[in-house]
Amino acid sequence: MTESAAFLCLSTAGHSEEARIRADALDVPLFLLDPTGVPRPVNGPADAPDADGA
């Protein structure tokens, strides 16, 4: 079921190094929300051209 699902993870406190490594292995985009609520990419999958749905 997860093969057909797309998801991402957002955090206001940041992601541990272990979480970033695991997310990279699973191709899960990680984002950090800055104080104004703007998401900033944390790992490679979040930087991918299609991460924003374009």
C-alpha positions in Angstrom: 0.0 0.0 0.0 2.8 2.4 0.7 4.2 1.9 -2.8 1.3 3.9 -4.2 1.3 6.6 -1.4 3.3 9.8 -1.5 4.2 11.6 1.7 6.7 14.0 3.3 7.7 14.9 6.8 7.6 18.4 8.3 9.3 19.5 11.6 9.6 22.7 13.5 12.4 21.3 15.7 14.5 19.6 13.0 15.3 16.0 12.1 18.0 13.8 13.7 20.9 12.6 11.5 19.5 9.1 11.8 16.1 10.3 10.5 17.7 12.1 7.5 19.7 9.0 6.6 16.6 6.8 6.8 14.5 9.3 4.9 17.1 9.4 2.1 17.1 5.6 1.9 13.3 5.6 1.6 13.2 8.6 -0.7 11.1 10.6 1.8 11.3 14.4 1.5 12.0 16.1 4.9 11.3 19.8 5.5 12.0 22.1 8.4 9.4 24.8 9.0 11.0 28.1 9.8 9.5 30.5 12.4 7.3 32.1 9.7 5.9 28.7 8.6 7.9 28.5 5.3 9.1 24.9 4.6 12.9 24.5 3.9 14.2 21.3 2.3 16.4 19.2 4.6 17.5 16.3 2.4 18.0 15.3 -1.2 14.4 14.1 -1.9 13.1 17.4 -0.7 15.4 19.2 -3.1 14.2 17.1 -6.1 12.6 19.1 -8.9 9.2 17.2 -8.4 9.2 17.7 -4.6 6.9 20.7 -5.0 4.5 18.7 -7.2 5.6 20.5 -10.4 
